[in-house]
Amino acid sequence: MSTAALLNVTRMFFLLLTGFIGASVAMGEATEIWWFGSLIGIGFASIVIVVDVMLRHLSIRSFSHGTFGLLIGLLCAWLVTRIGFFQAGWVDQFQLAGNIFNLAIFLAFGFIGVMLALRSKREEFSLLIPYVRFRQDALQDLPTLLDTNIVIDGRIPGICAAGFLGGSLVVPRFVLDELQKMAESADEIKRSRGKRGLDALNAMKSENIEIEIREETFDSGFSSEAKMVQLADLMGARILTNDGNLGKVARLKGLNVLNLNELALALRPIVSPGDELDLELVKEGKDDHQAVGYLPDGTMIVVNHGKRHIGTLQHVVVAGAVQTSAGRLIFAELRR
């Protein structure tokens, strides 16, 4: 059963339970008004369910922060009301005004405490509890949000199978909807990309890689990138993408970003003059005597005097490298 279905079943059970309790209480007073008690119970449950829907983006972490702030605010309000001014004789003379004033103090301090706690970071709580620090979640344990581009990329199943991604993988509902829309597009390229993304998710499922589907909904006017950043901020998650612009925006918001293209660049082998390697020569070079081969990451190596060995695997020695507008160009010589 999906999370959304389970939530709806729970809400329905709560609605029926409160209706039954209301009817039971009413029947204890008068049997003929059981329906009135049931309506009161259902009405109360409806209000609670509406509040629950309004707070659907509130996480247990935010709730705990807010509760802690509320306790601090109420403690401050209690200390304020212990001041002698509030114990003076005028409070006895105007008891109603005094009670209203005390209630206003508790409400104001409680509200301010909650708001301050929700706006604060966890490490800032150490100012209130000097010798206690909340444990920081390790980066690899954070949930990882997958955007549309990274799912379509197709490399994620292999990376997950190799064990390089820790924590839970999260695919937002709007990403699934976008993939489905692409897979049903009349444009052949978009249809192919959408199907490749859905196939990648199914491949991860078949390999028992846990994927969580988040059902949060956002304003239809938001772009996918804006929704991704907002959801990551809400969940305290990191974003896995190969979209450079999305990564820049997310980092400006203080979010953790994993860019697969940056990882691929970091994993490119470092080839220096004098290094020896086995290289398959696949085609002719620019000059008559040259042949060209490629490293696994796509880096091109030009081998001097290798034309007659095209189609074979040769042992070569790196002679030097030149940085061009198209990338790094490496020159090598056949090992004699």
Order of alpha helices (4+ residues) and beta strands (2+ residues): alpha-alpha-alpha-alpha-alpha-beta-alpha-alpha-beta-alpha-alpha-beta-alpha-beta-alpha-beta-alpha-beta-beta-beta-beta-beta
